[in-house]
């Protein structure tokens, strides 16, 4: 790709259809900034964004994840988490060189519309984004982040949004009295969201047993991390005590695993929570499942509840404390694989989409 600026367009109806395209240099309107995306992570979470790119009811309206960075009828631009630097500003209070952590398109650059700017950052008020969850529209100044440490820089895009989701799931379990269960089964236990959940649960003195479910090839390495009380392979699910009340947290939307767990535990499965859909092409196979109705977990909704319960300052403090504790062990949980340029970005997306990415590696793209 010869153009200085690039983006990756994805077919809204078929997420396997993608292409690297030149991104034109459009003039800024008043109140806008152009940022260069310094780095972002490519994880299974991004595949969930693609799966739910079209409206699926998650936001309570007729919008989906494609609506953050592309207009209706245009190809989708996949949202990613990362860092960016302002390269051009027509917005009061933001200067060239300011750096922010937040939600960006899978591209080298982005144009954002600034609203509610302050010492801590700003909110994007591009019209199509104002009816989307506010947590995705907030851009935080790096030098104002209380829990940012330079040594953790590459782990922020790799782990931060996924850790937050895992932490929020653990918070929901505690808030709900653990649904009355004695064991929590976590499918796709090698995923970064699952690791965040396992870590957060382990901080509690009084809690159910955590059992990580993963492929046979991952059992030994995952068990050695010490995140879960036990780690077993999917083909060992039937060896679990079916009379012990259990909950399932499914990180990948794998229907076959869900059916085995529901069938094995039946009425003793007291909660079944689906978080992601990285196994986007797996057969759902959920009709007529015994046990509880599956419930979706939506991190932005849970965040908004806790901000309302505790206030934004307390919510932020709790997250910061948990995050810094997690960062003390993150380097031993995953290595960082840095890749540069548009071609590498497209290859990383395809690798994650195909399921070939190593969960022990965090892919960081440097546009």
Secondary structure, 3 states (H helix, E strand, C coil): CCCCCEEEEECCCCCCCEEEEECCCCCCCCCEEEEEEEEEEECHHHHHHHHCCCCCCCCCCCCCHHHHCCCCCCCECCEEEEEEEEEEECCCCCCCCCEEEEEEECECEEEEEEEEEECCEEEECCHHHCCCCHHHHEEEEHHHCCCCCHHHHHHHHHHHHHHHHHHHHHHHHHHCHHHHCCEEEEECCCCHHHHHHHHHHHCCCCCCEEEEEECHHHHHHHHHCCCCCEEEEHHHHHHCCCCCCEEEEECCCCHHHHHHHHHHHHHHEEEEEECCCCCCCCCCCCCCCCCCCCEECCHHHHHHHHHHHHCHHHHHHHHHHHHHHHHHHHHHHCEEEEEECHHHHHHHHHHHHHCCCCCCEEEEEEC
